[in-house]
């Protein structure tokens, strides 16, 4: 079968590898749509394991069913989660499924930028979700990123009428904007240095501020003389982190949704955070609960996602898609269709 193999952001090659052979308790899924995630183009995060087949935002069709699998049949339309928790450890039992050791070591084979993926038994058991009848494969691609966003906002505890600042208006930033508005947030602001992205954020209901402007001052002007209740940092850039720390109001919350490189340390104004009772929370990945919630948000129409798709390519053009996403130019959601 054909696969798109990642060597680095500017070198993604179309290659051949054997079609996976499934065991009795496994599934083979034909990949009909696979989204390129912002984390896929984080070279510092990916390149140490290259070459490899990436792609974890997938929707597809069950192509083969192991003889011991009874819950699914050939032809089922599914979303598949690449990481799944054990549901038994200390972390899972305390609601922290995304730090479970099992979740961090599970995956499907090989990756979503391939014609087919093999689902190990544990993924079949707790990582396969039937797509609602009227949900398209393109919409299914958004289940995983929206689930991550949903979990982040659960961690941040966004409440009715709260003011929210989203720093970084890429795909996850836009999903944060959409979800915050759908959840009843008050004023929602967004920053970026890219005016194409700011225009998208404005289209989706945010008040936009150029990230190179004095963001705290602009917030005070537009938010009744206050900073914001919740800051969501969707980029690992140090200026964005500094900006976020300076934009949160007393009693507010900062959500680190994105991370800088592993060796980067961030100086924190602990006295100010303490004095102003500012809460810092983090969010990594999504649990099965978050995935189910995201599916319902899309199915019900509360979160529209099709309007975020800017490019669709066949598998042979995956490299072109990676360059678009890595370049952060005039593109938003880029979807690969491995069957063409």
C-alpha positions in Angstrom: 0.0 0.0 0.0 1.0 3.7 -0.4 2.2 5.7 2.6 3.5 9.2 3.0 6.7 9.0 5.0 7.9 11.9 7.1 11.6 12.7 7.1 11.2 16.4 8.0 8.8 19.2 7.2 10.2 19.7 3.7 10.7 16.1 2.9 7.6 13.9 3.0 7.9 11.0 0.5 5.4 8.7 -1.1 6.6 5.2 -0.5 5.3 1.6 -0.5 5.0 -0.7 2.5 3.1 -4.0 3.0 -0.6 -3.7 3.8 -0.9 -4.6 7.5 -2.1 -8.0 8.4 -4.6 -8.1 11.3 -5.0 -10.5 14.1 -8.2 -12.1 15.4 -9.0 -9.2 17.7 -8.0 -6.4 15.4 -9.4 -4.2 12.7 -8.1 -3.0 9.4 -9.5 0.5 8.5 -9.3 2.1 5.1 -8.3 5.8 5.7 -10.7 8.1 3.8 -9.6 11.4 5.4 -6.6 12.3 7.6 -5.9 15.8 8.8 -2.5 17.4 9.2 -2.2 18.5 12.8 0.0 21.5 14.0 1.9 19.0 16.1 2.8 17.0 13.0 4.9 19.9 11.7 6.7 20.5 15.1 10.1 19.3 13.8 11.7 19.4 17.2 9.0 17.0 18.4 8.9 14.7 15.4 12.3 14.6 13.7 14.0 12.5 16.4 11.8 9.5 15.4 11.9 10.1 11.6 11.4 8.5 9.2 7.9 7.6 10.2 4.3 7.7 9.0 2.4 10.4 10.8 -1.3 11.2 10.9 -3.7 10.8 13.9 -6.8 12.8 12.9 -8.4 10.1 10.8 -11.8 8.9 9.7 -12.4 5.9 7.5 -14.2 2.7 6.8 -13.7 -0.8 8.3 -12.1 -2.9 5.6 -11.4 -6.2 7.5 -12.6 -7.6 10.8 -10.7 -10.1 13.0 -12.6 -13.3 13.7 -13.0 -12.5 17.4 -14.3 -8.9 16.9 -18.1 -8.7 17.3 -18.7 -5.0 17.8 -17.8 -3.8 14.2 -18.4 -5.0 10.7 -16.9 -4.4 7.3 -18.3 -1.1 5.9 -18.7 0.7 9.2 -17.8 4.3 9.0 -15.5 5.2 12.0 -13.4 7.7 13.8 -10.3 6.0 15.3 -8.4 7.3 18.3 -4.7 6.6 18.1 -4.0 6.9 21.9 -6.2 5.0 24.3 -6.0 4.8 28.1 -6.0 1.7 30.3 -9.0 3.0 32.4 -7.6 1.2 35.4 -4.5 3.1 36.7 -4.2 5.8 39.4 -4.3 8.5 36.7 -7.3 7.2 34.8 -9.2 6.6 38.0 -8.7 10.3 39.0 -9.8 11.7 35.6 -6.3 12.2 34.2 -6.6 9.7 31.3 -4.2 11.6 29.1 -1.2 11.1 31.4 -1.8 7.3 31.6 1.2 5.3 30.6 -0.9 3.1 28.4 -2.3 6.1 26.5 1.2 7.4 25.9 2.4 4.1 24.4 -0.6 3.0 22.3 -1.0 3.8 18.6 -2.4 2.4 15.4 -0.2 0.9 12.6 1.3 2.7 10.7 -0.2 6.2 10.8 -3.1 8.1 9.2 -1.1 9.2 6.1 -1.5 5.7 4.6 -4.2 3.9 2.7 -4.9 1.5 5.6 -4.2 1.3 9.3 -4.2 -1.7 11.6 -5.9 -1.2 15.0 -4.5 -3.3 17.8 -6.9 -5.0 20.1 -6.8 -2.3 22.8 -7.7 0.4 20.3 -10.5 -1.7 19.0 -11.8 -2.1 22.5 -11.8 1.6 23.5 -10.7 3.7 20.6 -13.2 3.1 17.8 -16.3 5.4 17.4 -19.0 4.9 14.8 -19.6 8.1 12.9 -23.1 9.4 13.0 -25.0 8.7 9.8 -24.9 12.3 8.5 -21.3 13.1 9.6 -18.9 13.2 6.7 -15.3 11.9 6.8 -14.1 15.5 6.6 -16.1 16.4 9.7 -14.7 13.2 11.4 -11.2 14.6 10.9 -12.0 17.3 13.4 -13.1 15.0 16.2 -9.6 14.5 17.7 -8.5 18.2 17.6 -11.9 19.4 18.9 -11.7 16.8 21.7 -8.4 18.2 22.8 -9.8 21.7 22.8 -12.8 20.5 24.7 -10.6 18.9 27.4 -8.5 22.1 27.6 -11.6 24.2 28.2 -12.8 21.7 30.8 -9.5 22.1 32.6 -9.7 25.9 32.4 -13.3 25.9 33.6 -14.7 28.5 31.3 -18.0 29.8 32.6 -20.9 31.7 31.3 -20.1 35.4 30.4 -16.4 35.1 31.1 -14.0 37.0 28.9 -11.5 34.9 27.0 -8.2 35.6 25.1 -7.0 33.0 22.6 -3.3 33.6 21.8 -2.5 32.0 18.4 -5.2 31.7 15.8 -4.2 28.6 14.1 -6.6 25.6 13.8 -6.7 24.9 17.5 -7.0 28.6 18.3 -10.0 28.8 16.0 -11.6 25.8 17.6 -11.1 27.3 21.0 -12.8 30.5 19.7 -15.8 28.5 18.4 -16.1 26.4 21.5 -15.8 29.3 23.9 -18.6 31.2 22.0 -20.8 28.0 21.8 -20.3 27.5 25.6 -21.6 30.9 26.5 -18.4 32.9 27.0 -18.7 36.7 27.0 -16.2 38.6 25.0 -13.8 36.4 23.1 -10.5 38.0 21.9 -7.9 36.5 19.6 -4.3 37.4 18.7 -1.9 36.4 16.0 0.9 37.9 13.9 -0.7 36.5 10.8 -3.4 38.7 9.4 -4.9 35.8 7.3 -5.5 34.0 10.6 -6.8 37.1 12.3 -9.3 37.5 9.5 -10.5 33.9 10.1 -10.7 34.5 13.9 -12.9 37.6 13.2 -15.1 35.7 10.8 -15.7 33.1 13.6 -16.8 35.7 16.1 -13.6 36.9 18.0 -12.5 40.4 18.5 -9.0 40.4 17.0 -5.8 42.1 18.2 -2.5 42.1 16.3 -0.1 40.2 18.5 2.6 42.8 17.9 0.3 45.5 19.5 0.2 46.2 23.2 -2.3 43.4 23.9 -3.0 44.1 27.6 -3.8 47.8 26.7 -6.1 46.8 23.9 -7.9 44.4 26.2 -8.4 47.0 28.9 -9.9 49.3 26.2 -12.4 46.7 25.0 -13.2 44.8 28.2 -14.5 47.5 30.5 -11.1 48.4 31.9 -10.2 44.8 32.8 -7.9 42.1 31.5 -9.5 38.7 30.7 -10.8 35.9 32.9 -9.2 33.1 30.8 -6.1 33.2 28.6 -5.6 30.2 26.2 -2.1 30.0 24.9 -2.1 28.0 21.6 1.5 28.6 20.6 4.8 27.7 22.2 6.5 31.0 21.2 8.0 32.8 24.2 6.6 36.2 23.3 3.1 34.6 23.3 3.7 33.1 26.8 4.9 36.5 28.1 1.9 38.1 26.5 -0.5 35.6 28.2 1.0 36.2 31.6 0.4 39.9 31.2 -3.2 39.6 29.9 -4.9 37.6 32.7 -7.1 39.4 35.2 -7.1 38.9 39.0 -8.7 35.6 39.8 -8.3 34.4 36.3 -6.9 31.3 34.6 -4.1 30.7 32.1 -4.4 27.5 30.0 -1.2 26.3 28.4 -2.6 24.4 25.5 0.6 24.4 23.5 4.1 23.9 24.7 7.6 25.4 23.8 10.4 23.0 23.1 11.2 20.5 25.8 14.4 22.2 27.0 12.8 25.7 27.3 12.1 27.0 30.7 9.7 29.9 31.4 10.3 32.4 34.1 7.1 32.9 36.1 6.2 36.1 38.1 5.2 33.9 41.0 4.6 36.9 43.4 2.1 38.4 40.9 0.4 35.1 40.2 0.1 34.5 44.0 -1.1 38.0 44.8 -3.7 38.0 42.1 -4.8 34.4 42.6 -4.1 33.4 39.0 -4.5 29.7 38.2 -2.3 28.0 35.7 -3.6 24.8 34.1 -2.3 22.6 31.3 -3.9 20.2 28.9 -2.5 17.3 26.9 -4.5 15.2 24.4 -8.1 13.9 24.9 -9.8 11.2 26.8 -12.7 9.0 25.4 -15.1 11.2 27.3 -13.8 14.3 25.4 -14.0 12.4 22.1 -17.6 11.6 22.7 -18.4 15.2 23.6 -16.6 16.5 20.5 -18.5 14.1 18.3 -21.8 15.4 19.7 -20.7 19.0 19.3 -20.1 18.4 15.6 -23.1 16.1 15.0 -25.5 18.6 16.6 -24.1 21.5 14.6 -23.1 23.5 17.7 -19.6 23.6 16.3 -19.3 24.0 12.5 -16.0 22.7 11.1 -16.3 22.4 7.4 -15.8 26.1 7.1 -12.2 25.7 8.4 -11.0 23.4 5.6 -8.9 25.3 3.1 -7.0 22.5 1.2 -7.5 18.8 0.4 -4.8 16.7 -1.3 -4.3 13.1 -2.4 -1.7 11.0 -0.6 1.0 11.8 -3.2 0.7 15.5 -2.3 1.1 15.1 1.4 4.4 16.9 1.3 2.7 19.9 -0.2 0.2 19.9 2.6 3.0 19.7 5.2 4.7 22.7 3.7 1.5 24.7 3.8 0.8 23.9 7.5 4.5 24.4 8.5 4.6 27.7 6.7 1.4 29.0 8.4 0.6 31.1 5.4 -2.9 31.2 3.8 -4.1 27.8 4.9 -6.1 26.5 7.8 -7.2 22.9 7.9 -5.4 20.7 5.4 -6.8 17.2 4.8 -5.2 14.3 3.0 -7.4 11.8 1.2 -5.3 8.6 1.0 -7.6 6.9 -1.4 -6.7 9.2 -4.2 
